[in-house]
């Protein structure tokens, strides 16, 4: 089945099997390996991306469901060599350890701040509860999100 979607601002057209998961399409067909696959059940959030501006877990979406959509992956957040404010906040506040959950966590955090630009610590914890990290204990992840929210222009720029 032929599908077309815009991925990180670039139109992508490909023939896919109807059962191909969006996560695998992004990794194997488009070649963007920042979207990680940790569980295939939507439990861990490592595959979180944005579809038409909304946070989505790409391991539970079929590529054909994103036909005609605009998809943003972790690779699409940066502006050239300039990191997105959330990426920078994760780096500066040590919001990662092994890094496996980081792309999905960053994408979920960007969506969180788009919806709530000035969250409390509790709101950040609740907003990220669909993304699991087995390394950090979440303290520096939450700290990173709050630091980004405190920046002028927040995570939306």
C-alpha positions, -999 to +999 in steps of 0.1 A: +000+000+000+015+034-009+015+060+018+028+096+020+035+116+051+057+145+060+084+134+084+104+163+100+094+186+072+103+162+044+076+144+024+081+106+025+063+083+001+067+045+003+050+012-003+044-005+030+026-036+041-007-026+058+005-042+091+038-022+093+040-002+126+048+035+123+079+030+146+093+004+121+085+026+091+104+055+107+134+034+116+137+010+087+121+029+057+129+065+066+161+057+084+154+077+116+166+055+144+160+080+173+125+065+178+132+036+200+111+004+204+110-009+240+079-029+244+055-030+214+026-025+238+026+013+244+037+007+280+072+023+280+069+054+257+103+050+241+086+053+207+068+086+214+066+110+185+043+137+174+016+131+148+000+163+136+013+180+167+000+155+191+021+131+212+016+095+200+032+061+207+044+049+173+046+012+183+008+011+184+001+031+152+002+015+118+021+035+092-010+036+071-028+054+099-003+083+095-009+085+057-013+122+050-001+133+084+028+154+096+051+134+118+079+148+140+106+126+156+134+134+180+156+142+150+131+169+138+132+189+171+166+205+166+170+234+143+201+224+124+229+223+150+208+241+175+192+218+200+155+223+209+151+239+243+139+206+258+169+187+244+192+213+259+174+212+292+178+174+293+215+178+286+222+206+311+202+190+339+214+154+333+179+142+324+192+110+309+214+081+318+215+052+294+196+073+269+172+046+256+140+063+269+153+099+263+139+105+228+104+094+238+107+113+271+118+145+254+089+142+228+064+136+256+078+165+276+075+189+246+038+179+243+033+184+280+047+220+279+027+227+247-004+219+267+007+233+301+036+258+297+040+263+335+035+229+352+041+221+388+064+192+397+034+170+403+019+179+369+052+170+352+053+137+370+016+130+360+022+142+324+051+119+319+036+088+336+032+070+302+070+071+297+092+047+317+128+052+326+146+023+342+178+042+351+172+077+365+146+076+392+130+106+373+144+133+395+166+149+368+140+143+341+114+163+360+141+189+368+149+191+330+112+197+321+108+224+348+140+241+337+128+242+301+094+256+312+112+283+331+131+294+300+118+324+280+096+309+252+095+275+269+095+243+249+074+256+220+103+275+203 
